[in-house]
Amino acid sequence: MHNQGHFDGVTGRRSAGGRSKPAVTSVLLLILGAAIAWCVERGAEPGSSSDAPVERNATGEQQSSGERKTTGERQSASERPTSRVRQVADERQTVGVRQAADERQASRVDFKKFSDGQWVTGVGTVKRVLDDDTIPPRHQRFILEDEFGNTVLVAHNIDQAERVQGLKKGDEVAFHGEYRTNDSGGVIHWTHPDSSRRRQGGWLRKK
């Protein structure tokens, strides 16, 4: 029988018989090339591990651990302002509830019973409206009189709170603030919310 030998597809030569070494090398190169192409298509180099967990974002794209960390930090930063706004709103609501309760309890009191540094709540009649103190912080000033004829100066910070509009002699004013003694009968100040929230703050209301 005539030996046809083996035809080498790479060299175009026919061997005398059996498998040639060039043919085996060609097959191995083809297999290696296919493996490299498969790895590149998967986005990994040969020998790299593909066991790491892969997360996908809302659009279905893969996210690396660094991207996930950045996304988490960005979400946390965006949530902080929202949390702060909610906290301020809750604090204002609490102050509003307390102020409403204080206003209901406000009544005519004897100014002589106030002591230095005491937070006082009451109602008085405007005896005299004074000029504003324009040296910062600016204050609206007026004299209140109790039913016993005792008077007290009210110094209302209008850089921290709104002015009591249309105030005139004979108006009744409810107040909550800190009383300080002086030679002229005393002064009530801090009749405004404390923006730093270090103190309870006060208020004024024309009745």
Residue pairs with C-beta under 8 A, 6 or more apart in sequence:
3 16
3 17
4 14
5 14
5 15
5 16
5 17
6 14
6 15
6 17
6 18
6 19
6 20
6 23
7 13
7 14
7 15
8 14
8 15
8 20
8 22
8 23
9 23
9 26
10 22
10 23
10 26
11 22
35 46
36 46
39 45
39 46
39 48
42 50
44 50
54 62
54 63
55 62
55 63
55 68
56 62
56 63
57 63
57 71
63 71
91 197
95 193
95 201
99 176
99 203
102 121
102 176
102 203
103 174
103 203
103 205
105 121
106 121
106 122
106 123
106 174
106 175
106 176
107 122
107 123
108 122
108 123
108 124
108 146
108 147
109 120
109 121
109 122
109 123
109 146
110 146
110 148
110 150
111 122
111 124
111 144
111 146
111 148
111 150
111 151
111 152
111 185
111 186
112 148
112 150
114 120
114 152
114 179
114 181
114 186
115 179
115 181
116 179
116 180
116 181
117 178
117 179
117 180
118 178
118 179
119 176
119 177
119 178
119 179
119 200
119 202
120 175
120 176
120 177
120 178
120 179
120 188
121 174
121 175
121 176
122 146
122 174
122 175
123 172
123 173
123 174
123 175
123 207
124 144
124 145
124 146
124 152
124 172
124 173
124 175
125 144
125 145
125 146
125 170
125 171
125 172
125 173
126 142
126 143
126 144
126 145
126 167
126 168
126 169
126 170
126 171
126 172
126 173
127 143
127 144
127 145
127 151
127 169
128 142
128 143
128 169
129 141
129 142
129 143
129 167
129 168
129 169
130 141
130 142
130 143
130 153
131 141
132 138
132 139
132 140
132 141
132 158
133 139
133 141
133 155
136 159
137 157
137 159
137 160
138 157
138 158
138 159
139 155
139 156
139 157
139 158
139 189
140 155
140 156
140 158
140 163
140 164
140 167
141 153
141 154
141 155
141 156
142 153
142 154
142 167
142 173
143 151
143 152
143 153
143 154
144 151
144 152
144 153
144 154
144 173
144 175
144 188
145 151
146 152
150 185
151 185
152 179
152 185
152 186
152 187
152 188
153 184
153 185
153 186
153 187
153 188
154 173
154 175
154 177
154 187
154 188
154 189
154 191
154 204
155 187
155 188
155 189
155 191
156 163
156 164
156 189
156 191
156 192
156 204
157 189
157 190
157 191
157 192
160 192
160 193
160 195
161 191
161 192
161 193
161 203
161 204
164 173
164 204
164 206
165 206
166 206
167 173
167 206
171 206
171 207
172 206
172 207
173 204
173 205
173 206
173 207
174 204
174 205
174 207
175 188
175 191
175 202
175 203
175 204
175 205
176 191
176 202
176 203
176 204
177 188
177 189
177 190
177 191
177 202
177 203
177 204
178 188
178 189
178 190
178 202
179 186
179 187
179 188
180 186
180 187
180 188
180 189
190 199
190 201
190 202
191 202
191 203
191 204
192 201
192 202
192 203
193 201
193 202
193 203
194 200
194 201
